[in-house]
Amino acid sequence: MEPEIYSWNLHEQSLMGQAKFPSQPKIKIFDHSELRADLEKQLELLSHKELAEWALVNAQPFLVYLSAPRISDPRIQQAIDAFQQKIAGEISAYEFWQAGFLANQIAKESKTPIEKYAARVFAQAIATAHMRGHALVSADYSVKVFNLLFPDNQTEVLKLRQKQIKTAQQKSEENR
């Protein structure tokens, strides 16, 4: 894959092909480490655009865990619009960063742990339009949500990781 397709960020381009697998999650989660490693390898094969699209597709179902006023918060659509503009190359990193900040604000304003982590799933997915590394963090936050929704139920986490892997494989096949 060409470096410019791999990432829009020069630092990330320089790391292309140098990723060490598996990486360690940045948050404490109860996970299936082998499936997380499989997901990480699948995500590495996607172009930056494919990866960002994958992250948003995986994050959107978690918006249902936001409280009623936040589900209809206009900042969600503003963040999605900025995400799409960034992927299309229509806005600068700075303009995108300002819009991405809106998504992070939703997480900071959340009242319950499930709502907070669900908002972080979304915010990290939005941030993927700027930097690749946010995609896996978004996926890890989704596991955190499932850890809270289904305590001591690794079957649900297993299904979530399998779905994430399948979606990444489909995204890869779409554009080949």
Residue frames as qw, qx, qy, qz and C-alpha x, y, z in Angstrom:
[[0.000, 0.891, 0.455, 0.000, 0.00, 0.00, 0.00],
 [0.366, 0.575, -0.037, 0.731, 1.28, 3.46, -0.85],
 [0.321, -0.196, -0.531, 0.759, 2.22, 5.56, 2.21],
 [0.193, -0.032, -0.004, -0.981, -0.13, 8.39, 1.23],
 [0.630, -0.259, -0.527, -0.508, -3.02, 5.92, 1.06],
 [0.565, -0.187, -0.720, 0.358, -1.96, 4.35, 4.34],
 [0.321, -0.690, -0.444, 0.473, -2.24, 7.62, 6.24],
 [0.218, 0.889, 0.155, 0.373, -2.62, 11.33, 5.77],
 [0.457, -0.869, 0.191, 0.019, -0.41, 11.95, 8.77],
 [0.493, 0.688, -0.519, 0.116, 3.34, 12.00, 7.91],
 [0.289, -0.496, 0.748, -0.331, 4.34, 10.47, 11.23],
 [0.809, 0.056, 0.502, -0.301, 1.95, 7.56, 10.73],
 [0.773, 0.596, -0.189, -0.109, 3.16, 7.13, 7.15],
 [0.195, 0.675, -0.687, 0.183, 6.68, 6.70, 8.49],
 [0.476, -0.280, 0.754, -0.356, 5.45, 3.88, 10.73],
 [0.837, 0.276, -0.133, -0.453, 3.80, 1.97, 7.89],
 [0.858, 0.231, -0.458, 0.020, 4.68, -1.70, 8.17],
 [0.285, 0.392, -0.666, 0.566, 6.47, -1.22, 11.48],
 [0.650, -0.462, 0.074, -0.600, 3.53, -1.92, 13.79],
 [0.106, 0.239, -0.923, 0.282, 4.25, -4.34, 16.58],
 [0.720, -0.249, -0.312, -0.567, 1.46, -6.82, 17.14],
 [0.143, -0.780, -0.547, -0.267, -0.36, -7.07, 19.34],
 [0.053, 0.487, -0.240, 0.838, -0.44, -3.63, 20.92],
 [0.193, -0.299, -0.781, 0.513, -1.68, -3.15, 24.44],
 [0.102, -0.785, -0.534, -0.296, -5.09, -1.55, 25.02],
 [0.156, 0.410, -0.220, 0.871, -4.95, 2.01, 26.35],
 [0.557, -0.387, 0.176, -0.714, -7.85, 1.30, 28.71],
 [0.222, -0.155, 0.925, -0.265, -8.64, -1.53, 31.09],
 [0.739, 0.115, -0.198, -0.633, -10.98, -3.98, 29.39],
 [0.608, -0.118, 0.779, -0.094, -11.92, -7.64, 29.73],
 [0.545, 0.597, -0.315, -0.497, -11.38, -8.86, 26.21],
 [0.946, 0.122, 0.269, 0.135, -10.46, -11.76, 23.95],
 [0.241, -0.750, 0.383, 0.483, -6.84, -10.79, 23.33],
 [0.462, -0.021, 0.749, 0.475, -6.43, -13.11, 20.34],
 [0.317, 0.722, 0.587, 0.185, -9.43, -11.56, 18.58],
 [0.071, -0.947, 0.000, 0.313, -8.20, -8.07, 19.40],
 [0.378, -0.479, 0.585, 0.535, -4.87, -9.00, 17.80],
 [0.427, 0.346, 0.750, 0.368, -6.70, -10.36, 14.73],
 [0.163, 0.911, 0.375, -0.057, -8.69, -7.13, 14.49],
 [0.231, -0.825, 0.241, 0.456, -5.55, -5.05, 14.77],
 [0.420, -0.168, 0.707, 0.544, -3.96, -6.95, 11.88],
 [0.333, 0.616, 0.675, 0.230, -7.09, -6.54, 9.75],
 [0.010, 0.955, 0.192, -0.226, -7.19, -2.81, 10.43],
 [0.371, -0.594, 0.427, 0.572, -3.57, -2.44, 9.41],
 [0.435, 0.169, 0.734, 0.493, -4.50, -3.68, 5.91],
 [0.212, 0.831, 0.514, 0.016, -7.07, -0.93, 5.34],
 [0.317, 0.467, 0.067, 0.823, -6.28, 2.40, 3.74],
 [0.059, -0.095, -0.447, 0.887, -6.80, 5.40, 5.99],
 [0.463, -0.046, -0.192, -0.864, -10.12, 6.21, 4.34],
 [0.676, -0.156, -0.677, -0.245, -11.34, 2.61, 4.68],
 [0.421, -0.127, -0.709, 0.552, -10.21, 2.51, 8.29],
 [0.134, 0.034, 0.259, -0.956, -11.99, 5.76, 9.15],
 [0.603, -0.088, -0.374, -0.699, -15.18, 4.56, 7.47],
 [0.624, -0.133, -0.766, 0.074, -14.91, 1.26, 9.34],
 [0.219, -0.077, -0.607, 0.760, -14.51, 3.07, 12.67],
 [0.349, -0.003, 0.074, -0.934, -17.59, 5.23, 12.13],
 [0.676, -0.099, -0.568, -0.459, -19.72, 2.25, 11.05],
 [0.580, -0.147, -0.748, 0.287, -18.69, 0.41, 14.20],
 [0.123, -0.055, -0.468, 0.874, -19.28, 3.42, 16.45],
 [0.348, -0.212, -0.235, -0.882, -22.70, 4.54, 15.31],
 [0.628, -0.378, -0.646, -0.212, -24.65, 1.71, 17.01],
 [0.481, -0.240, -0.576, 0.615, -23.19, 2.86, 20.35],
 [0.080, -0.245, 0.001, -0.966, -24.94, 6.21, 20.09],
 [0.584, -0.465, -0.513, -0.425, -28.13, 4.51, 21.33],
 [0.648, -0.364, -0.533, 0.405, -26.49, 4.32, 24.78],
 [0.142, 0.173, -0.154, 0.962, -26.44, 8.11, 25.06],
 [0.118, 0.470, 0.641, -0.595, -29.13, 9.79, 27.15],
 [0.360, 0.717, 0.594, 0.059, -32.16, 11.15, 25.30],
 [0.102, 0.951, 0.003, -0.291, -30.96, 14.76, 25.06],
 [0.275, -0.615, 0.592, 0.442, -27.52, 13.73, 23.83],
 [0.578, 0.237, 0.740, 0.251, -28.77, 11.34, 21.16],
 [0.367, 0.806, 0.418, 0.201, -30.27, 14.32, 19.33],
 [0.338, -0.749, 0.106, 0.560, -27.37, 16.66, 20.13],
 [0.584, 0.808, -0.011, -0.080, -26.49, 18.60, 16.95],
 [0.155, -0.771, 0.604, 0.132, -22.78, 18.19, 17.76],
 [0.716, -0.035, 0.691, 0.095, -23.04, 14.54, 16.72],
 [0.661, 0.656, 0.346, 0.115, -24.03, 15.47, 13.18],
 [0.114, 0.958, -0.257, -0.051, -21.50, 18.30, 13.14],
 [0.460, -0.546, 0.685, 0.147, -18.76, 15.82, 14.04],
 [0.724, 0.250, 0.628, 0.139, -19.92, 13.39, 11.34],
 [0.473, 0.872, 0.124, 0.015, -20.00, 16.19, 8.77],
 [0.084, -0.875, 0.469, 0.088, -16.46, 17.26, 9.70],
 [0.665, -0.224, 0.702, 0.123, -15.37, 13.61, 9.56],
 [0.700, 0.519, 0.473, 0.130, -16.70, 13.31, 6.00],
 [0.275, 0.956, -0.100, 0.006, -15.10, 16.60, 4.98],
 [0.357, -0.711, 0.592, 0.132, -11.75, 15.49, 6.40],
 [0.720, 0.043, 0.671, 0.173, -11.88, 12.21, 4.48],
 [0.574, 0.728, 0.341, 0.158, -12.72, 14.15, 1.32],
 [0.577, -0.012, 0.056, 0.815, -9.79, 16.51, 1.95],
 [0.039, 0.767, 0.379, 0.516, -12.10, 19.50, 2.20],
 [0.380, -0.901, 0.037, -0.205, -10.98, 20.80, 5.60],
 [0.303, 0.623, -0.614, 0.379, -7.64, 21.23, 7.34],
 [0.566, -0.131, -0.742, 0.334, -6.45, 19.24, 10.33],
 [0.045, -0.010, -0.426, 0.904, -7.05, 22.30, 12.50],
 [0.527, -0.092, -0.157, -0.830, -10.64, 22.74, 11.31],
 [0.729, -0.123, -0.647, -0.184, -11.22, 19.05, 11.85],
 [0.386, -0.022, -0.696, 0.605, -9.69, 19.17, 15.31],
 [0.244, -0.070, 0.242, -0.936, -12.16, 21.91, 16.30],
 [0.723, -0.085, -0.314, -0.610, -15.09, 19.77, 15.16],
 [0.681, -0.008, -0.720, 0.133, -13.66, 16.66, 16.80],
 [0.068, 0.139, -0.576, 0.803, -13.52, 18.56, 20.05],
 [0.588, -0.156, -0.025, -0.793, -17.32, 18.69, 19.95],
 [0.824, -0.062, -0.534, -0.180, -17.52, 14.90, 20.01],
 [0.482, 0.074, -0.671, 0.559, -15.19, 14.78, 23.01],
 [0.234, -0.228, 0.289, -0.900, -17.37, 17.31, 24.84],
 [0.767, -0.202, -0.304, -0.528, -20.31, 14.92, 24.65],
 [0.756, -0.054, -0.609, 0.234, -18.28, 12.27, 26.49],
 [0.238, 0.149, -0.493, 0.824, -17.21, 14.78, 29.14],
 [0.422, -0.199, 0.092, -0.879, -20.82, 15.79, 29.73],
 [0.673, -0.144, -0.671, -0.274, -22.09, 12.21, 30.04],
 [0.532, -0.557, 0.289, -0.568, -23.57, 11.22, 33.39],
 [0.925, -0.221, 0.275, -0.142, -23.26, 7.42, 33.49],
 [0.418, -0.474, 0.691, 0.351, -20.25, 5.20, 32.77],
 [0.589, 0.341, 0.699, 0.220, -22.04, 3.45, 29.88],
 [0.331, 0.915, 0.231, -0.029, -22.98, 6.77, 28.30],
 [0.187, -0.861, 0.379, 0.283, -19.47, 8.15, 28.82],
 [0.477, -0.278, 0.753, 0.358, -17.76, 5.16, 27.18],
 [0.542, 0.565, 0.607, 0.136, -20.31, 5.01, 24.36],
 [0.193, 0.972, 0.017, -0.136, -19.59, 8.67, 23.63],
 [0.302, -0.688, 0.577, 0.320, -15.88, 7.87, 23.63],
 [0.640, 0.187, 0.698, 0.260, -16.46, 5.08, 21.09],
 [0.413, 0.833, 0.355, 0.094, -17.94, 7.76, 18.84],
 [0.070, -0.959, 0.205, 0.182, -15.35, 10.46, 19.58],
 [0.487, -0.451, 0.661, 0.350, -12.43, 8.11, 18.90],
 [0.607, 0.408, 0.635, 0.249, -14.07, 6.94, 15.66],
 [0.261, 0.955, 0.137, -0.019, -14.42, 10.55, 14.54],
 [0.267, -0.834, 0.415, 0.246, -10.76, 11.18, 15.40],
 [0.747, -0.007, 0.591, 0.303, -9.77, 8.30, 13.10],
 [0.534, 0.804, 0.224, 0.138, -10.29, 10.64, 10.14],
 [0.020, 0.940, -0.335, 0.067, -7.16, 12.43, 11.37],
 [0.029, -0.573, 0.812, -0.107, -5.05, 9.60, 12.84],
 [0.666, 0.062, -0.702, -0.246, -5.26, 5.86, 12.27],
 [0.253, 0.110, -0.834, 0.477, -4.52, 4.93, 15.86],
 [0.414, -0.054, 0.347, -0.840, -7.89, 6.14, 17.07],
 [0.706, 0.022, -0.487, -0.513, -9.72, 3.29, 15.29],
 [0.599, -0.045, -0.777, 0.189, -8.48, 0.54, 17.60],
 [0.024, -0.002, -0.564, 0.826, -9.04, 2.75, 20.64],
 [0.562, -0.020, -0.078, -0.823, -12.64, 3.25, 19.51],
 [0.745, -0.018, -0.625, -0.234, -13.04, -0.51, 19.15],
 [0.397, 0.002, -0.753, 0.525, -11.58, -1.02, 22.63],
 [0.253, -0.028, 0.340, -0.905, -14.03, 1.50, 24.10],
 [0.703, -0.058, -0.354, -0.614, -16.85, -0.51, 22.53],
 [0.635, -0.048, -0.752, 0.170, -15.58, -3.53, 24.47],
 [0.090, 0.027, -0.568, 0.818, -15.62, -1.38, 27.63],
 [0.535, -0.071, -0.028, -0.841, -19.28, -0.58, 26.95],
 [0.789, -0.053, -0.543, -0.281, -20.04, -4.28, 26.58],
 [0.423, 0.054, -0.745, 0.513, -18.09, -5.02, 29.78],
 [0.182, -0.005, 0.424, -0.887, -20.47, -2.66, 31.58],
 [0.660, 0.022, -0.204, -0.723, -23.63, -3.82, 29.81],
 [0.933, -0.017, -0.319, -0.167, -22.85, -7.52, 30.15],
 [0.245, -0.706, 0.620, -0.239, -20.68, -7.98, 33.25],
 [0.478, -0.295, 0.825, -0.065, -18.91, -11.34, 33.38],
 [0.787, 0.436, 0.411, -0.148, -20.29, -12.28, 29.95],
 [0.262, -0.492, 0.582, 0.592, -17.39, -12.86, 27.60],
 [0.471, 0.388, 0.755, 0.240, -19.73, -14.31, 24.96],
 [0.239, 0.917, 0.295, -0.121, -21.05, -10.83, 24.14],
 [0.157, -0.810, 0.394, 0.405, -17.51, -9.45, 23.87],
 [0.486, -0.096, 0.784, 0.375, -16.57, -12.39, 21.65],
 [0.426, 0.655, 0.612, 0.123, -19.50, -11.63, 19.32],
 [0.066, 0.961, 0.018, -0.267, -18.58, -7.94, 19.25],
 [0.281, -0.615, 0.588, 0.444, -14.95, -8.62, 18.31],
 [0.492, 0.173, 0.793, 0.315, -16.02, -11.15, 15.66],
 [0.332, 0.838, 0.432, -0.025, -18.40, -8.57, 14.18],
 [0.074, -0.900, 0.228, 0.363, -15.64, -5.92, 14.16],
 [0.401, -0.333, 0.735, 0.433, -13.27, -8.32, 12.36],
 [0.463, 0.453, 0.736, 0.196, -15.93, -9.31, 9.83],
 [0.209, 0.936, 0.224, -0.174, -16.77, -5.67, 9.11],
 [0.189, -0.759, 0.456, 0.424, -13.06, -4.88, 8.59],
 [0.457, -0.043, 0.806, 0.375, -12.71, -7.83, 6.20],
 [0.396, 0.698, 0.594, 0.061, -15.77, -6.70, 4.25],
 [0.049, 0.946, -0.045, -0.317, -14.42, -3.14, 4.06],
 [0.327, -0.519, 0.649, 0.449, -11.15, -4.51, 2.71],
 [0.441, 0.221, 0.820, 0.290, -12.92, -6.66, 0.09],
 [0.302, 0.827, 0.390, -0.269, -15.20, -3.78, -1.01],
 [0.156, 0.921, -0.211, -0.289, -12.34, -1.83, -2.48],
 [0.431, -0.407, 0.731, 0.338, -10.21, -4.62, -3.94]]
